[in-house]
Amino acid sequence: MVNDQRHLAAVPPGVTVVAMPAEVDLASATDANAAMLAAVALDVALVVVDFTQTILCATVGIRELVVAHRLARAFDIELRVVAPAKLMQIFRLTGLDCFLSFYPTLPAALAPS
């Protein structure tokens, strides 16, 4: 999941992309969490969590985003989240948009701020 091969050519140095699975639920949450934590441990400046291919994000996925956010802050790493419109509704309802940076596409998330 970390630095999914589809995106390697477009990922600048110091950035890691974590591609989330089609379904983030109890069955996949452990792998998704491990991938996000591994990305934070890589000593990079920016971690992008990419939900582009995700069609379902259960509450456990939301919890894992909060954990990743806290860990990234502790290590002074910027965390950005790519979330298509279908998932942004969920993220807004849960209040994640109040403290996480969301982007509609991967290129937008990878662009310098």
Secondary structure, 3 states (H helix, E strand, C coil): CECCHHHHHHCCCCEEEEECCCEECHHHHHHHHHHHHHHHCCCCCEEEEECCCCCEECHHHHHHHHHHHHHHHHCCCEEEEECCHHHHHHHHHCCHHHCCEEECCHHHHHCCC
